[in-house]
């Protein structure tokens, strides 16, 4: 699963992100208890937050992979369906929701922005690191 | 201005949940230092 791969890669570069005086924050969209379990299993030292109703995903301009039907109502319905247990197999969170990565400064500057278009199209941790100003 | 230039401001007041289910404001994470914010597709 590429998501595990992505988190493992992020875990590997997290010390370097800290060395540059920045911090890493990961947002998913399962339930808090899923996030807690995931954080414990993966021994993550950075905050793992969750956005079950996909408000932050939508505000970040991140796609759901349903062509042109990107509407908040659709997202809310999907989140409700998922939170009431209508999900497949071991997928936790909304399987249609795409990810992305950003670097923000205290002045609300956006130093890096990547919005994924399809599954597996996720940020290269080294590329992320390169966009963080040293020290 | 492209949408990405507003993303920090679009997100800073939004609340998400920590692993205890408590609301936290996203902007708190880049108030003191830069932050790399990664949205993953799901936990799996």
Backbone of each chain as nested JSON, in Angstrom:
{
  "chains": [
    {"id": "A", "residues": [
      {"number": 1, "name": "UNK", "atoms": {"N": [0.838, -1.213, 0.0], "CA": [0.0, 0.0, 0.0], "C": [0.866, 1.254, 0.0]}},
      {"number": 2, "name": "UNK", "atoms": {"N": [0.619, 2.128, -0.943], "CA": [1.488, 3.303, -1.04], "C": [1.327, 4.256, 0.129]}},
      {"number": 3, "name": "UNK", "atoms": {"N": [0.2, 4.2, 0.818], "CA": [0.012, 5.125, 1.934], "C": [0.991, 4.807, 3.057]}},
      {"number": 4, "name": "UNK", "atoms": {"N": [1.151, 3.496, 3.315], "CA": [2.143, 3.096, 4.319], "C": [3.53, 3.509, 3.865]}},
      {"number": 5, "name": "UNK", "atoms": {"N": [3.768, 3.319, 2.58], "CA": [5.057, 3.697, 2.007], "C": [5.28, 5.19, 2.19]}},
      {"number": 6, "name": "UNK", "atoms": {"N": [4.234, 5.984, 1.914], "CA": [4.357, 7.441, 2.037], "C": [4.671, 7.846, 3.475]}},
      {"number": 7, "name": "UNK", "atoms": {"N": [3.953, 7.26, 4.418], "CA": [4.172, 7.614, 5.816], "C": [5.564, 7.173, 6.27]}},
      {"number": 8, "name": "UNK", "atoms": {"N": [6.002, 6.002, 5.798], "CA": [7.345, 5.534, 6.155], "C": [8.406, 6.491, 5.614]}},
      {"number": 9, "name": "UNK", "atoms": {"N": [8.208, 6.972, 4.398], "CA": [9.157, 7.931, 3.807], "C": [9.173, 9.23, 4.597]}},
      {"number": 10, "name": "UNK", "atoms": {"N": [7.993, 9.678, 4.998], "CA": [7.908, 10.923, 5.762], "C": [8.593, 10.758, 7.12]}},
      {"number": 11, "name": "UNK", "atoms": {"N": [8.389, 9.598, 7.725], "CA": [9.023, 9.339, 9.018], "C": [10.543, 9.425, 8.888]}},
      {"number": 12, "name": "UNK", "atoms": {"N": [11.052, 8.96, 7.737], "CA": [12.499, 8.982, 7.524], "C": [13.059, 10.391, 7.374]}},
      {"number": 13, "name": "UNK", "atoms": {"N": [12.304, 11.302, 6.766], "CA": [12.836, 12.661, 6.57], "C": [12.458, 13.615, 7.707]}},
      {"number": 14, "name": "UNK", "atoms": {"N": [11.602, 13.156, 8.614], "CA": [11.122, 14.059, 9.671], "C": [12.253, 14.671, 10.498]}},
      {"number": 15, "name": "UNK", "atoms": {"N": [13.297, 13.895, 10.866], "CA": [14.401, 14.521, 11.627], "C": [15.077, 15.658, 10.846]}},
      {"number": 16, "name": "UNK", "atoms": {"N": [15.167, 15.49, 9.521], "CA": [15.791, 16.545, 8.707], "C": [14.898, 17.775, 8.628]}},
      {"number": 17, "name": "UNK", "atoms": {"N": [13.593, 17.548, 8.618], "CA": [12.655, 18.68, 8.633], "C": [12.841, 19.455, 9.938]}},
      {"number": 18, "name": "UNK", "atoms": {"N": [12.961, 18.728, 11.037], "CA": [13.169, 19.38, 12.34], "C": [14.498, 20.119, 12.379]}},
      {"number": 19, "name": "UNK", "atoms": {"N": [15.544, 19.508, 11.772], "CA": [16.861, 20.158, 11.727], "C": [16.792, 21.517, 11.046]}},
      {"number": 20, "name": "UNK", "atoms": {"N": [15.853, 21.666, 10.133], "CA": [15.712, 22.938, 9.424], "C": [14.807, 23.908, 10.159]}},
      {"number": 21, "name": "UNK", "atoms": {"N": [14.428, 23.555, 11.374], "CA": [13.613, 24.464, 12.176], "C": [12.153, 24.456, 11.801]}},
      {"number": 22, "name": "UNK", "atoms": {"N": [11.737, 23.438, 11.076], "CA": [10.333, 23.323, 10.694], "C": [9.736, 22.094, 11.371]}},
      {"number": 23, "name": "UNK", "atoms": {"N": [8.467, 21.883, 11.134], "CA": [7.858, 20.672, 11.686], "C": [7.0, 20.004, 10.639]}},
      {"number": 24, "name": "UNK", "atoms": {"N": [6.758, 18.722, 10.872], "CA": [5.945, 17.924, 9.961], "C": [4.605, 17.635, 10.618]}},
      {"number": 25, "name": "UNK", "atoms": {"N": [3.577, 17.706, 9.823], "CA": [2.222, 17.476, 10.273], "C": [1.528, 16.637, 9.211]}},
      {"number": 26, "name": "UNK", "atoms": {"N": [0.913, 15.535, 9.618], "CA": [0.222, 14.682, 8.644], "C": [-1.263, 14.653, 8.973]}},
      {"number": 27, "name": "UNK", "atoms": {"N": [-2.08, 14.864, 7.941], "CA": [-3.533, 14.859, 8.103], "C": [-4.111, 13.715, 7.284]}},
      {"number": 28, "name": "UNK", "atoms": {"N": [-4.922, 12.893, 7.923], "CA": [-5.638, 11.832, 7.228], "C": [-7.129, 12.069, 7.341]}},
      {"number": 29, "name": "UNK", "atoms": {"N": [-7.929, 11.096, 6.925], "CA": [-9.375, 11.323, 7.02], "C": [-10.163, 10.152, 7.605]}},
      {"number": 30, "name": "UNK", "atoms": {"N": [-9.521, 9.342, 8.417], "CA": [-10.254, 8.304, 9.141], "C": [-10.768, 8.857, 10.47]}},
      {"number": 31, "name": "UNK", "atoms": {"N": [-11.136, 7.971, 11.37], "CA": [-11.596, 8.404, 12.693], "C": [-10.376, 8.652, 13.58]}},
      {"number": 32, "name": "UNK", "atoms": {"N": [-10.547, 9.431, 14.675], "CA": [-9.423, 9.636, 15.591], "C": [-8.848, 8.328, 16.126]}},
      {"number": 33, "name": "UNK", "atoms": {"N": [-9.693, 7.345, 16.387], "CA": [-9.157, 6.085, 16.92], "C": [-8.329, 5.343, 15.871]}},
      {"number": 34, "name": "UNK", "atoms": {"N": [-8.727, 5.433, 14.604], "CA": [-7.912, 4.856, 13.533], "C": [-6.565, 5.569, 13.466]}},
      {"number": 35, "name": "UNK", "atoms": {"N": [-6.611, 6.9, 13.597], "CA": [-5.374, 7.681, 13.558], "C": [-4.472, 7.293, 14.727]}},
      {"number": 36, "name": "UNK", "atoms": {"N": [-5.073, 7.129, 15.913], "CA": [-4.296, 6.766, 17.097], "C": [-3.623, 5.412, 16.898]}},
      {"number": 37, "name": "UNK", "atoms": {"N": [-4.379, 4.468, 16.356], "CA": [-3.841, 3.118, 16.133], "C": [-2.706, 3.158, 15.109]}},
      {"number": 38, "name": "UNK", "atoms": {"N": [-2.954, 3.92, 14.05], "CA": [-1.961, 4.048, 12.982], "C": [-0.67, 4.675, 13.525]}},
      {"number": 39, "name": "UNK", "atoms": {"N": [-0.836, 5.72, 14.347], "CA": [0.333, 6.414, 14.9], "C": [1.149, 5.484, 15.797]}},
      {"number": 40, "name": "UNK", "atoms": {"N": [0.424, 4.67, 16.577], "CA": [1.095, 3.755, 17.483], "C": [1.8, 2.63, 16.713]}},
      {"number": 41, "name": "UNK", "atoms": {"N": [1.088, 2.057, 15.747], "CA": [1.655, 0.958, 14.952], "C": [2.912, 1.391, 14.218]}},
      {"number": 42, "name": "UNK", "atoms": {"N": [2.863, 2.599, 13.692], "CA": [3.964, 3.099, 12.855], "C": [5.011, 3.829, 13.675]}},
      {"number": 43, "name": "UNK", "atoms": {"N": [4.759, 3.964, 14.99], "CA": [5.683, 4.669, 15.875], "C": [6.035, 6.049, 15.322]}},
      {"number": 44, "name": "UNK", "atoms": {"N": [4.998, 6.816, 15.029], "CA": [5.197, 8.136, 14.428], "C": [5.483, 9.167, 15.505]}},
      {"number": 45, "name": "UNK", "atoms": {"N": [6.516, 9.964, 15.285], "CA": [6.899, 10.97, 16.274], "C": [6.318, 12.341, 15.95]}},
      {"number": 46, "name": "UNK", "atoms": {"N": [5.6, 12.439, 14.838], "CA": [5.019, 13.732, 14.439], "C": [3.5, 13.66, 14.592]}},
      {"number": 47, "name": "UNK", "atoms": {"N": [2.826, 14.812, 14.672], "CA": [1.37, 14.793, 14.861], "C": [0.653, 14.17, 13.658]}},
      {"number": 48, "name": "UNK", "atoms": {"N": [-0.279, 13.294, 13.973], "CA": [-1.148, 12.699, 12.966], "C": [-2.56, 13.15, 13.315]}},
      {"number": 49, "name": "UNK", "atoms": {"N": [-3.101, 13.974, 12.452], "CA": [-4.428, 14.539, 12.697], "C": [-5.414, 13.929, 11.722]}},
      {"number": 50, "name": "UNK", "atoms": {"N": [-6.687, 14.106, 12.013], "CA": [-7.671, 13.565, 11.101], "C": [-8.79, 14.567, 10.83]}},
      {"number": 51, "name": "UNK", "atoms": {"N": [-9.283, 14.488, 9.625], "CA": [-10.268, 15.433, 9.103], "C": [-11.42, 14.616, 8.507]}},
      {"number": 52, "name": "UNK", "atoms": {"N": [-12.209, 13.944, 9.398], "CA": [-13.19, 12.97, 8.899], "C": [-14.248, 13.565, 7.966]}},
      {"number": 53, "name": "UNK", "atoms": {"N": [-14.603, 14.842, 8.162], "CA": [-15.617, 15.414, 7.267], "C": [-14.997, 16.111, 6.052]}},
      {"number": 54, "name": "UNK", "atoms": {"N": [-13.687, 16.006, 5.922], "CA": [-12.95, 16.468, 4.731], "C": [-13.01, 17.983, 4.524]}},
      {"number": 55, "name": "UNK", "atoms": {"N": [-13.29, 18.728, 5.597], "CA": [-13.336, 20.193, 5.499], "C": [-11.981, 20.77, 5.099]}},
      {"number": 56, "name": "UNK", "atoms": {"N": [-10.929, 20.28, 5.755], "CA": [-9.59, 20.804, 5.459], "C": [-9.129, 20.366, 4.071]}},
      {"number": 57, "name": "UNK", "atoms": {"N": [-9.447, 19.151, 3.686], "CA": [-9.103, 18.681, 2.334], "C": [-9.733, 19.602, 1.288]}},
      {"number": 58, "name": "UNK", "atoms": {"N": [-11.016, 19.912, 1.508], "CA": [-11.711, 20.77, 0.548], "C": [-11.1, 22.17, 0.53]}},
      {"number": 59, "name": "UNK", "atoms": {"N": [-10.783, 22.711, 1.719], "CA": [-10.205, 24.052, 1.803], "C": [-8.817, 24.105, 1.171]}},
      {"number": 60, "name": "UNK", "atoms": {"N": [-8.13, 22.965, 1.165], "CA": [-6.8, 22.902, 0.56], "C": [-6.882, 22.692, -0.952]}},
      {"number": 61, "name": "UNK", "atoms": {"N": [-8.102, 22.522, -1.463], "CA": [-8.268, 22.34, -2.908], "C": [-7.907, 20.947, -3.38]}},
      {"number": 62, "name": "UNK", "atoms": {"N": [-7.943, 19.987, -2.456], "CA": [-7.569, 18.619, -2.819], "C": [-8.756, 17.903, -3.454]}},
      {"number": 63, "name": "UNK", "atoms": {"N": [-8.44, 17.079, -4.409], "CA": [-9.461, 16.447, -5.234], "C": [-10.019, 15.185, -4.618]}},
      {"number": 64, "name": "UNK", "atoms": {"N": [-11.263, 14.936, -4.977], "CA": [-11.748, 13.569, -4.862], "C": [-11.756, 13.05, -6.287]}},
      {"number": 65, "name": "UNK", "atoms": {"N": [-11.462, 11.782, -6.431], "CA": [-11.23, 11.248, -7.766], "C": [-12.521, 10.847, -8.463]}},
      {"number": 66, "name": "UNK", "atoms": {"N": [-13.439, 11.802, -8.577], "CA": [-14.73, 11.518, -9.189], "C": [-14.975, 12.48, -10.345]}},
      {"number": 67, "name": "UNK", "atoms": {"N": [-13.942, 12.719, -11.123], "CA": [-14.086, 13.586, -12.281], "C": [-14.517, 14.975, -11.878]}},
      {"number": 68, "name": "UNK", "atoms": {"N": [-15.574, 15.464, -12.478], "CA": [-15.947, 16.867, -12.28], "C": [-16.947, 17.045, -11.137]}},
      {"number": 69, "name": "UNK", "atoms": {"N": [-17.272, 15.972, -10.428], "CA": [-18.312, 16.095, -9.403], "C": [-17.75, 16.494, -8.055]}},
      {"number": 70, "name": "UNK", "atoms": {"N": [-16.799, 17.411, -8.067], "CA": [-16.202, 17.876, -6.813], "C": [-17.148, 18.872, -6.16]}},
      {"number": 71, "name": "UNK", "atoms": {"N": [-17.996, 18.374, -5.296], "CA": [-18.917, 19.257, -4.585], "C": [-18.902, 18.879, -3.114]}},
      {"number": 72, "name": "UNK", "atoms": {"N": [-19.051, 19.874, -2.265], "CA": [-18.976, 19.629, -0.831], "C": [-20.067, 18.656, -0.381]}},
      {"number": 73, "name": "UNK", "atoms": {"N": [-21.244, 18.742, -0.971], "CA": [-22.335, 17.849, -0.586], "C": [-21.964, 16.399, -0.811]}},
      {"number": 74, "name": "UNK", "atoms": {"N": [-21.321, 16.143, -1.932], "CA": [-20.897, 14.786, -2.254], "C": [-19.898, 14.306, -1.209]}},
      {"number": 75, "name": "UNK", "atoms": {"N": [-18.971, 15.203, -0.864], "CA": [-17.949, 14.853, 0.121], "C": [-18.602, 14.526, 1.459]}},
      {"number": 76, "name": "UNK", "atoms": {"N": [-19.551, 15.382, 1.875], "CA": [-20.193, 15.168, 3.18], "C": [-20.966, 13.853, 3.192]}},
      {"number": 77, "name": "UNK", "atoms": {"N": [-21.641, 13.561, 2.085], "CA": [-22.39, 12.306, 2.016], "C": [-21.454, 11.114, 2.105]}},
      {"number": 78, "name": "UNK", "atoms": {"N": [-20.354, 11.208, 1.399], "CA": [-19.39, 10.109, 1.415], "C": [-18.809, 9.943, 2.815]}},
      {"number": 79, "name": "UNK", "atoms": {"N": [-18.499, 11.063, 3.47], "CA": [-17.936, 11.003, 4.811], "C": [-18.948, 10.397, 5.773]}},
      {"number": 80, "name": "UNK", "atoms": {"N": [-20.228, 10.756, 5.601], "CA": [-21.269, 10.215, 6.474], "C": [-21.393, 8.706, 6.25]}},
      {"number": 81, "name": "UNK", "atoms": {"N": [-21.395, 8.304, 4.984], "CA": [-21.509, 6.883, 4.665], "C": [-20.341, 6.114, 5.262]}},
      {"number": 82, "name": "UNK", "atoms": {"N": [-19.165, 6.698, 5.147], "CA": [-17.98, 6.017, 5.661], "C": [-18.018, 5.934, 7.176]}},
      {"number": 83, "name": "UNK", "atoms": {"N": [-18.455, 7.055, 7.807], "CA": [-18.434, 7.074, 9.268], "C": [-19.501, 6.154, 9.832]}},
      {"number": 84, "name": "UNK", "atoms": {"N": [-20.524, 5.811, 9.034], "CA": [-21.55, 4.89, 9.532], "C": [-21.21, 3.444, 9.164]}},
      {"number": 85, "name": "UNK", "atoms": {"N": [-20.01, 3.233, 8.686], "CA": [-19.538, 1.861, 8.534], "C": [-19.614, 1.295, 7.13]}},
      {"number": 86, "name": "UNK", "atoms": {"N": [-20.061, 2.103, 6.164], "CA": [-20.162, 1.588, 4.798], "C": [-18.844, 1.762, 4.068]}},
      {"number": 87, "name": "UNK", "atoms": {"N": [-17.912, 0.941, 4.414], "CA": [-16.644, 1.017, 3.708], "C": [-16.188, -0.386, 3.383]}},
      {"number": 88, "name": "UNK", "atoms": {"N": [-15.29, -0.439, 2.442], "CA": [-14.836, -1.733, 1.973], "C": [-13.575, -2.174, 2.677]}},
      {"number": 89, "name": "UNK", "atoms": {"N": [-13.512, -3.444, 2.972], "CA": [-12.292, -4.085, 3.441], "C": [-11.596, -3.306, 4.53]}},
      {"number": 90, "name": "UNK", "atoms": {"N": [-10.293, -3.136, 4.384], "CA": [-9.519, -2.501, 5.435], "C": [-9.236, -1.033, 5.133]}},
      {"number": 91, "name": "UNK", "atoms": {"N": [-9.844, -0.511, 4.078], "CA": [-9.611, 0.892, 3.759], "C": [-10.272, 1.756, 4.822]}},
      {"number": 92, "name": "UNK", "atoms": {"N": [-9.481, 2.648, 5.417], "CA": [-10.007, 3.51, 6.467], "C": [-9.952, 4.943, 5.976]}},
      {"number": 93, "name": "UNK", "atoms": {"N": [-11.075, 5.62, 6.088], "CA": [-11.156, 6.947, 5.498], "C": [-11.799, 6.836, 4.134]}},
      {"number": 94, "name": "UNK", "atoms": {"N": [-11.82, 7.924, 3.415], "CA": [-12.503, 8.0, 2.13], "C": [-11.544, 7.589, 1.008]}},
      {"number": 95, "name": "UNK", "atoms": {"N": [-11.798, 6.461, 0.36], "CA": [-10.847, 5.972, -0.653], "C": [-10.777, 6.851, -1.901]}},
      {"number": 96, "name": "UNK", "atoms": {"N": [-11.748, 7.745, -2.075], "CA": [-11.746, 8.602, -3.265], "C": [-10.969, 9.9, -3.047]}},
      {"number": 97, "name": "UNK", "atoms": {"N": [-10.687, 10.197, -1.784], "CA": [-10.049, 11.486, -1.492], "C": [-8.575, 11.463, -1.849]}},
      {"number": 98, "name": "UNK", "atoms": {"N": [-8.147, 12.407, -2.658], "CA": [-6.738, 12.517, -3.024], "C": [-5.989, 13.353, -1.98]}},
      {"number": 99, "name": "UNK", "atoms": {"N": [-4.69, 13.201, -1.987], "CA": [-3.878, 13.899, -1.008], "C": [-3.142, 15.093, -1.593]}},
      {"number": 100, "name": "UNK", "atoms": {"N": [-2.184, 15.586, -0.827], "CA": [-1.385, 16.715, -1.273], "C": [-0.383, 17.074, -0.198]}},
      {"number": 101, "name": "UNK", "atoms": {"N": [0.474, 18.023, -0.507], "CA": [1.479, 18.442, 0.461], "C": [1.767, 19.923, 0.289]}},
      {"number": 102, "name": "UNK", "atoms": {"N": [2.016, 20.589, 1.411], "CA": [2.252, 22.032, 1.411], "C": [3.334, 22.376, 2.425]}},
      {"number": 103, "name": "UNK", "atoms": {"N": [3.991, 23.501, 2.204], "CA": [4.841, 24.07, 3.244], "C": [4.364, 25.502, 3.47]}},
      {"number": 104, "name": "UNK", "atoms": {"N": [4.025, 25.785, 4.727], "CA": [3.527, 27.107, 5.102], "C": [4.491, 27.75, 6.093]}},
      {"number": 105, "name": "UNK", "atoms": {"N": [4.553, 29.071, 6.057], "CA": [5.381, 29.794, 7.027], "C": [4.471, 30.545, 8.009]}},
      {"number": 106, "name": "UNK", "atoms": {"N": [5.057, 31.027, 9.121], "CA": [4.245, 31.802, 10.076], "C": [3.612, 33.048, 9.442]}},
      {"number": 107, "name": "UNK", "atoms": {"N": [4.162, 33.501, 8.323], "CA": [3.576, 34.646, 7.611], "C": [2.516, 34.193, 6.605]}},
      {"number": 108, "name": "UNK", "atoms": {"N": [2.155, 32.914, 6.67], "CA": [1.177, 32.318, 5.746], "C": [1.651, 32.34, 4.294]}},
      {"number": 109, "name": "UNK", "atoms": {"N": [2.959, 32.33, 4.112], "CA": [3.479, 32.118, 2.764], "C": [3.378, 30.633, 2.423]}},
      {"number": 110, "name": "UNK", "atoms": {"N": [3.168, 30.346, 1.148], "CA": [3.125, 28.955, 0.697], "C": [4.415, 28.693, -0.083]}},
      {"number": 111, "name": "UNK", "atoms": {"N": [5.346, 27.969, 0.541], "CA": [6.648, 27.725, -0.084], "C": [6.61, 26.538, -1.03]}},
      {"number": 112, "name": "UNK", "atoms": {"N": [5.61, 25.691, -0.851], "CA": [5.507, 24.481, -1.67], "C": [4.052, 24.048, -1.676]}},
      {"number": 113, "name": "UNK", "atoms": {"N": [3.61, 23.588, -2.833], "CA": [2.227, 23.128, -2.949], "C": [2.168, 22.024, -3.987]}},
      {"number": 114, "name": "UNK", "atoms": {"N": [1.67, 20.873, -3.574], "CA": [1.467, 19.795, -4.547], "C": [0.124, 19.144, -4.289]}},
      {"number": 115, "name": "UNK", "atoms": {"N": [-0.695, 19.083, -5.312], "CA": [-2.016, 18.485, -5.193], "C": [-2.025, 17.212, -6.031]}},
      {"number": 116, "name": "UNK", "atoms": {"N": [-2.268, 16.079, -5.373], "CA": [-2.235, 14.797, -6.074], "C": [-3.435, 14.669, -7.006]}},
      {"number": 117, "name": "UNK", "atoms": {"N": [-3.189, 14.031, -8.12], "CA": [-4.253, 13.839, -9.104], "C": [-4.819, 12.433, -9.093]}},
      {"number": 118, "name": "UNK", "atoms": {"N": [-4.025, 11.487, -8.681], "CA": [-4.505, 10.114, -8.635], "C": [-3.715, 9.341, -7.589]}},
      {"number": 119, "name": "UNK", "atoms": {"N": [-4.244, 8.178, -7.225], "CA": [-3.602, 7.377, -6.19], "C": [-2.167, 7.063, -6.549]}},
      {"number": 120, "name": "UNK", "atoms": {"N": [-1.288, 7.154, -5.586], "CA": [0.114, 6.861, -5.837], "C": [0.901, 8.083, -6.258]}},
      {"number": 121, "name": "UNK", "atoms": {"N": [0.184, 9.126, -6.666], "CA": [0.838, 10.368, -7.069], "C": [1.027, 11.214, -5.815]}},
      {"number": 122, "name": "UNK", "atoms": {"N": [2.019, 10.858, -5.026], "CA": [2.212, 11.622, -3.795], "C": [3.592, 12.257, -3.764]}},
      {"number": 123, "name": "UNK", "atoms": {"N": [3.759, 13.131, -2.793], "CA": [4.942, 13.981, -2.763], "C": [6.214, 13.166, -2.506]}},
      {"number": 124, "name": "UNK", "atoms": {"N": [7.257, 13.557, -3.181], "CA": [8.585, 13.009, -2.937], "C": [9.123, 13.692, -1.672]}},
      {"number": 125, "name": "UNK", "atoms": {"N": [9.389, 12.943, -0.603], "CA": [9.82, 13.563, 0.65], "C": [11.071, 14.42, 0.489]}},
      {"number": 126, "name": "UNK", "atoms": {"N": [11.973, 14.007, -0.422], "CA": [13.18, 14.806, -0.641], "C": [12.834, 16.152, -1.271]}},
      {"number": 127, "name": "UNK", "atoms": {"N": [11.859, 16.128, -2.167], "CA": [11.43, 17.37, -2.805], "C": [10.809, 18.306, -1.765]}},
      {"number": 128, "name": "UNK", "atoms": {"N": [10.021, 17.71, -0.885], "CA": [9.419, 18.481, 0.205], "C": [10.518, 19.137, 1.043]}},
      {"number": 129, "name": "UNK", "atoms": {"N": [11.501, 18.327, 1.396], "CA": [12.604, 18.793, 2.231], "C": [13.354, 19.943, 1.565]}},
      {"number": 130, "name": "UNK", "atoms": {"N": [13.565, 19.822, 0.26], "CA": [14.321, 20.852, -0.444], "C": [13.648, 22.218, -0.417]}},
      {"number": 131, "name": "UNK", "atoms": {"N": [12.337, 22.225, -0.189], "CA": [11.607, 23.493, -0.194], "C": [11.504, 24.133, 1.198]}},
      {"number": 132, "name": "UNK", "atoms": {"N": [12.083, 23.471, 2.181], "CA": [12.093, 24.053, 3.512], "C": [13.377, 24.847, 3.669]}},
      {"number": 133, "name": "UNK", "atoms": {"N": [13.282, 26.133, 3.984], "CA": [14.493, 26.938, 4.111], "C": [15.386, 26.391, 5.225]}},
      {"number": 134, "name": "UNK", "atoms": {"N": [16.668, 26.328, 4.973], "CA": [17.604, 25.793, 5.969], "C": [17.622, 26.683, 7.206]}},
      {"number": 135, "name": "UNK", "atoms": {"N": [17.564, 26.039, 8.37], "CA": [17.626, 26.737, 9.657], "C": [16.628, 27.838, 9.779]}}
    ]},
    {"id": "B", "residues": [
      {"number": 1, "name": "UNK", "atoms": {"N": [-4.066, 36.093, -8.144], "CA": [-3.435, 35.179, -7.172], "C": [-3.983, 33.776, -7.387]}},
      {"number": 2, "name": "UNK", "atoms": {"N": [-3.123, 32.808, -7.509], "CA": [-3.586, 31.44, -7.712], "C": [-4.086, 30.87, -6.382]}},
      {"number": 3, "name": "UNK", "atoms": {"N": [-4.951, 29.865, -6.458], "CA": [-5.516, 29.313, -5.221], "C": [-4.447, 28.843, -4.239]}},
      {"number": 4, "name": "UNK", "atoms": {"N": [-3.33, 28.309, -4.771], "CA": [-2.336, 27.755, -3.864], "C": [-1.725, 28.826, -2.963]}},
      {"number": 5, "name": "UNK", "atoms": {"N": [-1.69, 30.075, -3.472], "CA": [-1.117, 31.146, -2.661], "C": [-1.988, 31.48, -1.457]}},
      {"number": 6, "name": "UNK", "atoms": {"N": [-3.25, 31.056, -1.498], "CA": [-4.145, 31.293, -0.385], "C": [-4.284, 30.096, 0.544]}},
      {"number": 7, "name": "UNK", "atoms": {"N": [-3.636, 29.01, 0.234], "CA": [-3.917, 27.773, 0.965], "C": [-3.627, 27.899, 2.452]}},
      {"number": 8, "name": "UNK", "atoms": {"N": [-2.531, 28.567, 2.805], "CA": [-2.208, 28.721, 4.227], "C": [-3.337, 29.467, 4.94]}},
      {"number": 9, "name": "UNK", "atoms": {"N": [-3.799, 30.54, 4.318], "CA": [-4.882, 31.321, 4.94], "C": [-6.205, 30.552, 4.917]}},
      {"number": 10, "name": "UNK", "atoms": {"N": [-6.42, 29.783, 3.832], "CA": [-7.653, 28.985, 3.756], "C": [-7.715, 27.936, 4.86]}},
      {"number": 11, "name": "UNK", "atoms": {"N": [-6.548, 27.456, 5.261], "CA": [-6.51, 26.345, 6.212], "C": [-6.309, 26.77, 7.66]}},
      {"number": 12, "name": "UNK", "atoms": {"N": [-5.766, 27.958, 7.883], "CA": [-5.265, 28.254, 9.231], "C": [-6.335, 28.242, 10.314]}},
      {"number": 13, "name": "UNK", "atoms": {"N": [-7.56, 28.585, 9.986], "CA": [-8.614, 28.632, 11.01], "C": [-9.433, 27.346, 11.083]}},
      {"number": 14, "name": "UNK", "atoms": {"N": [-9.119, 26.393, 10.236], "CA": [-9.901, 25.153, 10.207], "C": [-9.46, 24.211, 11.317]}},
      {"number": 15, "name": "UNK", "atoms": {"N": [-10.463, 23.597, 11.947], "CA": [-10.162, 22.656, 13.017], "C": [-10.231, 21.227, 12.491]}},
      {"number": 16, "name": "UNK", "atoms": {"N": [-9.241, 20.443, 12.897], "CA": [-9.239, 19.005, 12.633], "C": [-9.146, 18.324, 14.006]}},
      {"number": 17, "name": "UNK", "atoms": {"N": [-9.097, 17.001, 14.015], "CA": [-9.089, 16.272, 15.286], "C": [-7.731, 15.624, 15.527]}},
      {"number": 18, "name": "UNK", "atoms": {"N": [-7.309, 15.662, 16.798], "CA": [-6.087, 14.92, 17.126], "C": [-6.458, 13.46, 17.423]}},
      {"number": 19, "name": "UNK", "atoms": {"N": [-5.477, 12.655, 17.79], "CA": [-5.74, 11.217, 17.969], "C": [-6.641, 10.944, 19.179]}},
      {"number": 20, "name": "UNK", "atoms": {"N": [-6.819, 11.95, 20.056], "CA": [-7.74, 11.799, 21.177], "C": [-9.14, 12.297, 20.809]}},
      {"number": 21, "name": "UNK", "atoms": {"N": [-9.285, 12.777, 19.572], "CA": [-10.585, 13.287, 19.133], "C": [-10.832, 14.73, 19.523]}},
      {"number": 22, "name": "UNK", "atoms": {"N": [-9.789, 15.406, 20.024], "CA": [-9.919, 16.805, 20.418], "C": [-9.658, 17.721, 19.223]}},
      {"number": 23, "name": "UNK", "atoms": {"N": [-10.462, 18.791, 19.085], "CA": [-10.235, 19.705, 17.959], "C": [-8.946, 20.514, 18.125]}},
      {"number": 24, "name": "UNK", "atoms": {"N": [-8.207, 20.654, 17.04], "CA": [-7.01, 21.487, 17.029], "C": [-7.062, 22.358, 15.78]}},
      {"number": 25, "name": "UNK", "atoms": {"N": [-6.57, 23.581, 15.934], "CA": [-6.599, 24.521, 14.811], "C": [-5.339, 24.319, 13.969]}},
      {"number": 26, "name": "UNK", "atoms": {"N": [-5.532, 24.113, 12.663], "CA": [-4.379, 23.809, 11.802], "C": [-3.308, 24.892, 11.85]}},
      {"number": 27, "name": "UNK", "atoms": {"N": [-3.726, 26.152, 11.855], "CA": [-2.772, 27.261, 11.817], "C": [-1.812, 27.283, 12.998]}},
      {"number": 28, "name": "UNK", "atoms": {"N": [-2.203, 26.632, 14.11], "CA": [-1.316, 26.57, 15.275], "C": [0.012, 25.9, 14.937]}},
      {"number": 29, "name": "UNK", "atoms": {"N": [-0.009, 25.043, 13.928], "CA": [1.193, 24.26, 13.617], "C": [2.23, 25.05, 12.826]}},
      {"number": 30, "name": "UNK", "atoms": {"N": [1.846, 26.15, 12.207], "CA": [2.854, 26.976, 11.528], "C": [2.872, 28.416, 12.063]}},
      {"number": 31, "name": "UNK", "atoms": {"N": [2.389, 28.587, 13.285], "CA": [2.405, 29.915, 13.898], "C": [3.819, 30.308, 14.328]}},
      {"number": 32, "name": "UNK", "atoms": {"N": [4.597, 29.339, 14.788], "CA": [5.926, 29.627, 15.355], "C": [7.077, 29.305, 14.409]}},
      {"number": 33, "name": "UNK", "atoms": {"N": [6.857, 28.394, 13.479], "CA": [7.924, 27.961, 12.555], "C": [7.239, 27.414, 11.301]}},
      {"number": 34, "name": "UNK", "atoms": {"N": [8.001, 27.276, 10.205], "CA": [7.388, 26.686, 9.017], "C": [6.908, 25.261, 9.307]}},
      {"number": 35, "name": "UNK", "atoms": {"N": [5.909, 24.84, 8.577], "CA": [5.419, 23.47, 8.736], "C": [5.181, 22.846, 7.37]}},
      {"number": 36, "name": "UNK", "atoms": {"N": [5.597, 21.588, 7.255], "CA": [5.248, 20.778, 6.089], "C": [3.971, 20.041, 6.448]}},
      {"number": 37, "name": "UNK", "atoms": {"N": [2.925, 20.297, 5.697], "CA": [1.614, 19.713, 5.978], "C": [1.284, 18.734, 4.858]}},
      {"number": 38, "name": "UNK", "atoms": {"N": [1.186, 17.467, 5.209], "CA": [0.949, 16.425, 4.206], "C": [-0.425, 15.807, 4.437]}},
      {"number": 39, "name": "UNK", "atoms": {"N": [-1.258, 15.871, 3.417], "CA": [-2.572, 15.226, 3.47], "C": [-2.452, 13.86, 2.805]}},
      {"number": 40, "name": "UNK", "atoms": {"N": [-2.732, 12.815, 3.58], "CA": [-2.658, 11.479, 2.997], "C": [-4.063, 11.03, 2.573]}},
      {"number": 41, "name": "UNK", "atoms": {"N": [-4.123, 10.059, 1.713], "CA": [-5.42, 9.647, 1.167], "C": [-6.25, 8.918, 2.204]}},
      {"number": 42, "name": "UNK", "atoms": {"N": [-5.657, 8.003, 2.886], "CA": [-6.366, 7.319, 3.968], "C": [-5.331, 6.575, 4.782]}},
      {"number": 43, "name": "UNK", "atoms": {"N": [-5.762, 6.04, 5.89], "CA": [-4.854, 5.202, 6.665], "C": [-5.01, 3.795, 6.142]}},
      {"number": 44, "name": "UNK", "atoms": {"N": [-3.946, 3.16, 5.794], "CA": [-4.112, 1.795, 5.303], "C": [-2.792, 1.058, 5.328]}}
    ]}
  ]
}
